[in-house]
């Protein structure tokens, strides 16, 4: 018995780091959005120093990792694989 494997298009990943959260999108070579996610930053990431608000880079990185993992799981349910 021969199994037919459906070839999926290559995907490109876009990441937007904002002051409120991280948005991540996977698009095909033709620009079709396959899936996207938005994950808010933890409110504790804002630090006030002399009236200036800053965010800890580790919070951004952790949020990017969280968004990417969630996106990967959703893509796998759509038949994509990382291999």
C-alpha positions, -999 to 999 in steps of 0.1 A, spaced: 0 0 0 14 34 -10 9 64 13 4 98 -3 23 126 15 9 160 10 37 185 5 33 217 25 47 250 14 77 266 31 67 290 58 83 323 69 80 335 105 74 371 114 78 385 149 66 418 162 79 429 196 57 456 211 54 473 244 22 454 253 31 420 238 45 398 211 28 390 179 40 361 157 28 350 122 36 321 99 31 329 62 37 310 30 59 320 1 29 336 -16 21 356 16 -9 336 28 -12 337 66 -13 301 78 -15 310 115 -8 338 140 -6 343 177 -5 372 201 9 368 236 8 397 261 38 407 281 37 403 319 27 435 335 56 432 360 80 438 331 76 476 334 103 492 356 102 529 363 136 546 366 136 584 369 102 585 352 114 563 323 97 530 317 118 500 306 111 464 299 133 435 309 147 418 277 142 384 294 105 389 296 104 396 258 125 365 251 103 343 273 72 357 256 87 350 222 95 314 232 59 310 245 44 324 213 67 303 191 59 270 210 22 277 207 25 284 170 45 253 164 19 231 181 -9 247 161 11 242 128 16 205 136 -22 201 140 -24 215 104 0 189 91 33 209 92 64 194 107 97 209 117 117 183 98 
